[in-house]
């Protein structure tokens, strides 16, 4: 297998990470990702993977998400071998169909990838019946009937007016895609649904939605953020073909959240939930956290995972402040905002973080000056209740 380089091929520093990119349905990776790759030149080696029948690759009559993910794993392994580092994991990013393949890859071959970028995609896309209907239409009539309506589905009207050459290039790809392979890819998407498996993902995932995406709703892309260690965001004013609509933003997101961090940091992102749970138990007490997690249900599960991952795993694990200092900052903020139930919890936590009773009193006195005497008065009352309960 020969690696298809999309960057300008400059050697750059030794050991540049490999980024494999996959396209949306009916588009070649070079057309969709070429400008992003140019912007990442000298930052990463960017190689384009094309599904069967796309971008000149050999056609196929039957496809599945698992099979496509296996193809990407083999492609990335071959590319790493060409770069002289066989067996090392690679980063992956895909748009739409390519993003779905990325999620499947993260689930099926977590050791093959260091991180995955999912753009304008989701854990399931559309409906099985809708994909099967489109597959039947394309098998009968080819992809040409899809061309007249695709620009309106893919791009904001303003972008299409201002960048007709970009739109034309993607529509040309669509018209030239092998019909049987396109239909087989539709059937692969009909069978793709990993929504119930997101919590199994152990690879760092970046999920990016286009604000105006008419193909994959924003909320569906953001739902990928439920995966442990995942980050999710929205690009304003963009639609479904993000890598050509806003290549600068896409390159920047990949640089900072998929490529830039050394391997140890990428692993930390992937383990953020576990790290957050550990520090949460240390600060608040195992009994308190056990009660909170035991009470989790379908309404609160996502919220509990979010605060564990971001508040505890993302902030409380940082080295910039000691836990004593974080306790003092947290107490002051809770007093200022009047969050008395949380204040009681963190007054107890302050002891575990090494604050003495006298130091807590100093924090409350300081808050009287900067937050207000009535707020501090309530804080003193809450603290006396905490001391009485714990006596």
C-alpha positions as CSV (number, residue, x, y, z in Angstrom):
1,X,0.0,0.0,0.0
2,X,1.4,3.4,-0.9
3,X,0.8,6.4,1.3
4,X,-1.1,9.3,-0.3
5,X,0.5,12.4,1.1
6,X,-1.8,15.5,1.2
7,X,0.6,17.9,2.8
8,X,3.4,19.5,0.7
9,X,5.9,16.8,1.6
10,X,8.3,19.0,3.4
11,X,10.4,16.9,5.8
12,X,9.9,19.2,8.9
13,X,11.2,18.1,12.3
14,X,11.9,14.4,12.9
15,X,9.1,12.3,14.3
16,X,6.1,14.4,13.0
17,X,2.9,12.6,13.9
18,X,1.0,10.9,11.2
19,X,-2.6,12.1,10.6
20,X,-4.8,10.0,8.4
21,X,-7.8,11.8,7.0
22,X,-11.1,10.3,5.6
23,X,-13.7,12.1,3.5
24,X,-17.4,12.5,3.5
25,X,-19.6,10.3,1.3
26,X,-19.0,10.8,-2.4
27,X,-15.9,13.0,-1.9
28,X,-12.2,12.3,-2.3
29,X,-9.9,12.9,0.7
30,X,-7.6,15.2,-1.3
31,X,-10.5,17.5,-2.4
32,X,-11.9,17.8,1.1
33,X,-8.7,17.8,3.2
34,X,-6.1,19.3,0.9
35,X,-6.2,22.8,2.3
36,X,-6.2,21.6,5.9
37,X,-3.2,19.4,5.1
38,X,-1.3,22.4,3.6
39,X,-1.9,24.3,6.8
40,X,-0.6,21.4,8.8
41,X,2.6,21.0,6.8
42,X,5.6,20.9,9.1
43,X,3.2,20.0,12.0
44,X,2.1,16.5,10.8
45,X,2.5,14.0,8.0
46,X,-1.0,14.0,6.5
47,X,-2.1,11.0,4.5
48,X,-5.5,10.7,2.7
49,X,-7.5,7.5,2.9
50,X,-10.4,7.1,0.4
51,X,-13.2,4.5,0.8
52,X,-13.7,2.1,-2.1
53,X,-14.9,3.8,-5.3
54,X,-13.9,7.3,-4.0
55,X,-10.9,9.3,-5.3
56,X,-9.9,6.6,-7.7
57,X,-9.7,3.8,-5.2
58,X,-10.9,0.3,-6.3
59,X,-14.7,-0.1,-6.1
60,X,-16.6,-2.5,-3.8
61,X,-20.2,-3.9,-3.8
62,X,-20.6,-4.4,-0.1
63,X,-19.3,-2.4,2.8
64,X,-19.7,-2.1,6.6
65,X,-18.5,0.5,9.1
66,X,-16.4,-2.2,10.8
67,X,-14.8,-3.2,7.5
68,X,-14.0,0.4,6.6
69,X,-12.5,0.9,10.1
70,X,-10.3,-2.1,9.5
71,X,-9.2,-0.7,6.2
72,X,-8.2,2.6,7.9
73,X,-6.3,0.7,10.5
74,X,-4.4,-1.2,7.8
75,X,-3.8,2.0,5.8
76,X,-2.4,3.8,8.9
77,X,-0.2,0.9,9.9
78,X,1.2,0.8,6.3
79,X,1.9,4.5,6.3
80,X,3.7,4.3,9.7
81,X,5.8,1.5,8.3
82,X,6.7,3.6,5.3
83,X,7.8,6.4,7.7
84,X,10.0,3.9,9.5
85,X,8.0,3.5,12.7
86,X,6.0,0.3,12.3
87,X,3.5,-0.5,15.0
88,X,3.2,3.1,16.3
89,X,-0.4,4.5,16.5
90,X,-1.5,7.3,14.3
91,X,-4.0,10.2,14.6
92,X,-7.2,10.1,12.5
93,X,-9.8,12.7,11.4
94,X,-12.8,12.2,9.2
95,X,-15.8,14.2,8.1
96,X,-19.4,12.7,7.9
97,X,-18.9,9.1,6.7
98,X,-15.2,9.5,7.5
99,X,-16.1,10.6,11.1
100,X,-18.4,7.6,11.5
101,X,-15.5,5.4,10.4
102,X,-13.3,7.2,13.0
103,X,-15.7,6.3,15.9
104,X,-15.8,2.7,14.7
105,X,-12.0,2.7,14.5
106,X,-11.7,4.0,18.1
107,X,-14.0,1.2,19.3
108,X,-12.5,-1.6,17.2
109,X,-8.8,-0.8,17.2
110,X,-8.0,1.6,20.1
111,X,-4.4,0.6,20.0
112,X,-4.0,1.7,16.4
113,X,-4.9,5.3,17.0
114,X,-3.6,8.0,19.3
115,X,-6.6,10.3,18.9
116,X,-9.7,10.7,16.6
117,X,-11.2,13.9,15.2
118,X,-14.9,13.5,14.3
119,X,-16.2,16.3,12.1
120,X,-19.9,16.8,11.1
121,X,-20.6,13.2,12.1
122,X,-22.3,11.3,14.8
123,X,-22.7,7.9,16.5
124,X,-25.5,7.3,14.1
125,X,-26.4,9.4,11.0
126,X,-29.9,9.6,9.5
127,X,-32.2,6.6,9.4
128,X,-31.5,3.0,8.1
129,X,-34.5,3.3,5.7
130,X,-33.3,6.6,4.3
131,X,-29.9,5.2,3.6
132,X,-31.2,2.1,2.0
133,X,-33.6,4.1,-0.2
134,X,-30.7,6.3,-1.4
135,X,-28.6,3.2,-2.1
136,X,-31.3,1.8,-4.3
137,X,-31.7,5.0,-6.2
138,X,-28.0,5.3,-6.8
139,X,-27.7,1.7,-7.9
140,X,-30.4,2.4,-10.5
141,X,-29.5,5.9,-11.6
142,X,-26.0,6.6,-10.5
143,X,-24.8,9.6,-8.5
144,X,-25.6,12.3,-11.2
145,X,-29.2,12.9,-9.9
146,X,-27.7,13.8,-6.4
147,X,-25.5,16.6,-7.8
148,X,-28.1,19.4,-8.3
149,X,-29.3,19.3,-4.7
150,X,-26.1,18.5,-2.8
151,X,-24.6,22.0,-2.7
152,X,-27.6,23.4,-0.8
153,X,-27.4,20.5,1.7
154,X,-23.6,20.8,2.1
155,X,-22.9,24.5,2.3
156,X,-24.4,27.8,3.6
157,X,-25.7,29.8,0.7
158,X,-23.2,32.6,1.3
159,X,-20.3,30.2,1.1
160,X,-21.6,28.6,-2.1
161,X,-21.8,32.1,-3.7
162,X,-18.4,33.2,-2.6
163,X,-16.5,30.0,-3.3
164,X,-18.1,28.4,-6.4
165,X,-14.8,26.7,-7.3
166,X,-14.7,24.8,-4.0
167,X,-18.3,23.7,-4.4
168,X,-17.7,22.7,-8.0
169,X,-14.7,20.5,-7.1
170,X,-16.8,18.6,-4.5
171,X,-19.7,18.1,-6.9
172,X,-17.3,16.8,-9.5
173,X,-16.1,14.2,-7.0
174,X,-19.7,13.2,-6.3
175,X,-20.5,12.8,-10.0
176,X,-17.4,10.7,-10.5
177,X,-17.8,8.4,-7.5
178,X,-18.5,4.7,-8.4
179,X,-22.2,4.2,-8.0
180,X,-22.0,0.7,-6.6
181,X,-19.4,1.8,-4.0
182,X,-21.5,4.9,-3.1
183,X,-24.6,2.7,-2.6
184,X,-22.5,0.2,-0.5
185,X,-21.3,3.1,1.7
186,X,-25.0,4.2,2.2
187,X,-25.8,0.6,3.3
188,X,-22.8,0.7,5.7
189,X,-24.3,3.9,7.2
190,X,-27.7,2.2,7.5
191,X,-26.1,-0.4,9.7
192,X,-23.9,2.0,11.7
193,X,-25.1,2.8,15.2
194,X,-22.6,3.1,18.1
195,X,-24.7,5.5,20.2
196,X,-24.9,2.9,23.0
197,X,-21.2,2.2,22.9
198,X,-19.8,5.7,23.3
199,X,-18.8,5.0,26.9
200,X,-16.6,2.2,25.7
201,X,-14.4,4.6,23.8
202,X,-11.0,4.9,25.4
203,X,-9.3,6.9,22.7
204,X,-9.2,10.8,22.9
205,X,-12.0,12.1,20.6
206,X,-12.5,15.6,19.3
207,X,-16.1,16.1,18.0
208,X,-16.7,19.2,15.9
209,X,-20.1,20.3,14.5
210,X,-21.0,22.9,11.9
211,X,-23.6,25.3,13.3
212,X,-25.6,25.2,10.1
213,X,-25.2,21.6,9.2
214,X,-28.4,20.3,7.6
215,X,-27.1,16.8,7.2
216,X,-26.0,15.9,10.7
217,X,-27.7,18.0,13.4
218,X,-25.4,19.9,15.8
219,X,-26.8,18.1,18.8
220,X,-26.0,14.7,17.3
221,X,-22.4,15.6,16.8
222,X,-22.1,17.1,20.3
223,X,-23.5,13.9,21.8
224,X,-20.2,12.3,20.8
225,X,-18.8,14.3,23.7
226,X,-20.3,11.6,26.0
227,X,-17.4,9.4,25.3
228,X,-14.8,9.5,28.1
229,X,-12.1,12.0,27.5
230,X,-14.0,13.5,24.5
231,X,-14.1,17.2,23.7
232,X,-17.0,18.7,21.6
233,X,-17.4,22.1,20.0
234,X,-19.3,24.0,17.3
235,X,-17.9,26.1,14.4
236,X,-20.2,29.1,13.9
237,X,-21.5,29.8,10.4
238,X,-20.3,26.5,9.0
239,X,-22.3,23.6,7.6
240,X,-21.5,20.0,6.6
241,X,-18.1,20.1,4.7
242,X,-16.1,21.8,7.4
243,X,-12.6,21.0,6.1
244,X,-13.2,23.1,3.0
245,X,-15.5,25.7,4.6
246,X,-13.1,26.7,7.4
247,X,-9.8,24.9,6.9
248,X,-8.0,27.3,9.3
249,X,-10.2,26.5,12.2
250,X,-10.2,22.8,11.4
251,X,-6.4,22.8,11.2
252,X,-6.1,24.7,14.5
253,X,-8.5,22.3,16.3
254,X,-6.5,19.3,15.0
255,X,-3.2,20.9,16.0
256,X,-4.3,21.7,19.5
257,X,-6.5,18.7,20.4
258,X,-5.4,15.8,18.2
259,X,-1.8,16.4,17.1
260,X,0.0,18.9,19.3
261,X,0.1,17.2,22.7
262,X,2.8,14.6,23.3
263,X,1.7,11.0,23.8
264,X,1.5,11.4,27.6
265,X,-0.9,14.3,27.3
266,X,-3.1,12.5,24.9
267,X,-3.3,9.6,27.3
268,X,-4.2,12.0,30.1
269,X,-7.1,13.3,28.0
270,X,-8.2,9.8,27.4
271,X,-8.0,9.0,31.1
272,X,-9.5,12.3,32.3
273,X,-12.6,10.8,33.7
274,X,-10.7,8.3,35.8
275,X,-8.3,11.0,37.0
276,X,-11.3,13.2,37.8
277,X,-13.1,10.5,39.8
278,X,-9.9,9.8,41.8
279,X,-9.4,13.4,42.8
280,X,-13.1,13.9,43.4
281,X,-13.1,11.0,45.9
282,X,-9.9,12.4,47.6
283,X,-11.3,15.9,48.0
284,X,-15.0,15.2,48.8
285,X,-14.6,11.8,50.4
286,X,-15.4,8.4,49.0
287,X,-18.7,8.1,50.9
288,X,-20.0,11.3,49.4
289,X,-19.0,10.5,45.8
290,X,-20.3,6.9,46.2
291,X,-23.7,8.3,47.2
292,X,-23.7,10.7,44.2
293,X,-22.8,8.1,41.7
294,X,-25.2,5.6,43.1
295,X,-28.0,8.1,42.6
296,X,-27.2,8.7,38.9
297,X,-30.0,8.1,36.4
298,X,-30.8,8.9,32.8
299,X,-31.5,12.5,33.7
300,X,-28.2,13.2,35.7
301,X,-25.7,10.7,34.1
302,X,-24.3,13.1,31.5
303,X,-24.0,15.9,34.0
304,X,-22.2,13.8,36.5
305,X,-19.8,12.6,33.8
306,X,-19.2,16.2,32.7
307,X,-18.3,17.6,36.1
308,X,-16.1,14.6,36.8
309,X,-14.3,14.9,33.5
310,X,-13.9,18.7,33.3
311,X,-14.2,20.2,36.8
312,X,-12.3,17.4,38.6
313,X,-10.3,15.8,35.9
314,X,-9.6,19.0,33.9
315,X,-9.1,21.6,36.7
316,X,-8.5,20.0,40.1
317,X,-5.7,17.8,38.7
318,X,-3.8,20.8,37.4
319,X,-0.4,21.6,39.0
320,X,-0.7,25.4,39.0
321,X,-2.4,25.6,42.4
322,X,-2.2,23.4,45.4
323,X,-5.4,21.7,46.7
324,X,-5.3,24.0,49.7
325,X,-5.3,27.0,47.4
326,X,-8.1,25.5,45.2
327,X,-10.1,25.0,48.4
328,X,-9.8,28.7,49.4
329,X,-10.7,29.9,45.9
330,X,-13.7,27.5,45.7
331,X,-15.0,28.5,49.2
332,X,-14.9,32.2,48.2
333,X,-16.7,31.6,44.9
334,X,-19.4,29.6,46.6
335,X,-19.9,32.3,49.3
336,X,-20.1,35.0,46.6
337,X,-22.7,33.1,44.6
338,X,-24.7,32.0,47.5
339,X,-24.4,28.2,46.8
340,X,-24.8,27.1,50.4
341,X,-25.3,23.4,49.8
342,X,-22.1,23.2,47.8
343,X,-20.4,25.5,50.4
344,X,-21.1,23.0,53.2
345,X,-19.7,20.2,51.0
346,X,-16.5,22.2,50.3
347,X,-16.1,23.3,53.9
348,X,-15.8,19.6,54.7
349,X,-13.5,19.1,51.8
350,X,-11.2,21.9,53.0
351,X,-10.2,19.8,55.9
352,X,-9.1,17.0,53.6
353,X,-7.2,19.5,51.6
354,X,-5.1,20.6,54.6
355,X,-6.9,23.8,55.7
356,X,-7.0,24.4,59.5
357,X,-10.1,25.7,61.2
358,X,-8.3,29.1,61.7
359,X,-7.5,29.3,58.0
360,X,-11.1,28.6,57.0
361,X,-12.2,31.4,59.4
362,X,-9.7,33.7,57.6
363,X,-11.2,32.8,54.3
364,X,-14.7,33.6,55.6
365,X,-13.5,37.0,57.1
366,X,-11.8,37.8,53.7
367,X,-15.1,37.1,52.0
368,X,-16.9,39.5,54.3
369,X,-14.9,42.3,52.8
370,X,-15.0,41.3,49.1
371,X,-18.3,39.4,48.9
372,X,-20.4,41.2,51.5
373,X,-21.2,40.9,55.2
374,X,-24.6,39.2,54.8
375,X,-22.9,36.5,52.6
376,X,-20.2,36.0,55.1
377,X,-22.7,35.8,57.9
378,X,-24.5,33.0,56.2
379,X,-21.2,31.3,55.5
380,X,-20.3,31.4,59.2
381,X,-23.7,29.9,60.0
382,X,-23.1,27.1,57.5
383,X,-19.6,26.4,58.8
384,X,-20.9,26.2,62.4
385,X,-23.5,23.6,61.3
386,X,-20.8,21.6,59.5
387,X,-18.6,21.6,62.6
388,X,-21.5,20.5,64.7
389,X,-22.4,17.7,62.4
390,X,-18.8,16.5,62.2
391,X,-18.1,16.8,65.9
